[in-house]
Amino acid sequence: MSMHRQDVAIESDTKFRPAEHAVAQDWKRLHGYLCEHGFALDTLEPRAVLDWDMCTRGDPLFDLATLLSYWTQADDPPAMHDLGQMPTAQEGFPLRNEVVSTYVDLTGRDVSDFLFYRVLAMFKLGVVFLQLHARYRAGVTRDERFAHFGDLGYGILDFTHEIARGRAF
């Protein structure tokens, strides 16, 4: 039986199951799409969070994981750099694990289950790009920028697999 690349990537990632399912410590309002362009800044100080149209309730760790799913580091694979969402691979930005440490210092929250949310947010991001690429291939979306989203989605899923296996963060 031959498998297509997407079957391997998705099958590998869906096998990730923590021994104990992460349970929200204290459900709050979630933004749902935190990234660099979702903040109104005043001299790099956040003054407001924008675009609450995807707001829901859940564990704030998922918002943190969503933010970090766009947070690119210099040593990340090409797919993360191809996202081009945030300039965080540049010198001066903290690493993702430093962001989590700062979050713990500021909130006192337990992040022992953070890997669950990190993998879930990355898996979601990869699937979104695959869905956008499928719309492009079907002719529903004609924007040429979507032509490479299939490779981008698979690259993100490959990186997600590395995160789930503890070989990346």
Secondary structure, DSSP 8 states (H G I E B T S, - for coil): ----HHHHHHHHHHT---SS----SS-EEE-S---GGGEEEETTEEEEE--GGG-EEE-HHHHHHHHHHS---TTS-HHHHHH----TTSTTS--HHHHHHHHHHHH----TTHHHHHHHHHHHHHHHHHHHHHHHHTTS---GGGGGHHHHHHHHHHHHHHHHTTS--
